[in-house]
Amino acid sequence: MSTEIVLPGALRGLDPMFRRLAGLIDEPILTLGIPSTDIWTEGSDFVVQVQLANFDEKDVSVSLENGDLVVQAHHQESEKDKKKQYVVRETSNSFYRRVRLPEYAETDKITAEYKNGTLTVKAPLGSLPGSTKIPITAPKSAS
């Protein structure tokens, strides 16, 4: 299988390195464990869905900061050798995503559900802001 990577201008000097890297990867990058985030509208809801299969519900937090929806997850575990009193294996996973909500989202009615490794956050959307017609007048002529 041949992989073609085309880089713009200033990055072309890095092209040989990327070609070597591409030759080492036989699987799509999505299999590297980077959680995906999908955003869409469904009826009158703004929906954000995050795949967090490597996290438990207790590891995940959802908050609202200055009109942004913030999803964070952190999981850490360690295995200790009790005889030697030191850590044998330690792993840590973190995730952070910030999504700007529409101005007309009803932030006091946001819901979040975590099921089978999928976090789904729904923000109901209020009415779109109305437009105001601005009258155009002719300039007054000097008499």
C-alpha positions, 0 to 999 in steps of 0.5 A: 500500500502506498501513502502519498503525503503532500505538505505545503511550502515551509513544511516540505523539508519535513516531507521525508520524515513524514514519508518514513512515519507513514510507512510505519503505520498500517492502521488508520490514525483513529485506532491510536485511541484519540476519542472522537467528538461529534457535534450536530443539531437534532430537532431543537437540541445542540448535541455534543457526543464524545466517545470515551471508551477508556474512561469510567463515568466517575472519570468524566466531568462536564462544565460550562465556562463562559458560554463554552461546554467543557468536557474533561476526563482523567484516569490514572491507575498504578500497580505496586509491588508490595514486597519492594514498595515501588510502582511497577506499572502506572498508566494515565489517560486524559481528555479535554475538549472545549466546544463553543455553544450557540448564543441562544442555547438554553444553558440552564437546561443542558443535560449529559448522559454517559452510557457504554463509553459514550457521553452525550450532552444536549443543550436545548436551543431557544428561538433564533435572535430576531432581526431588526429592520433599519430604515434608510433615509435620504440625506436632508438637503441644505436650503 
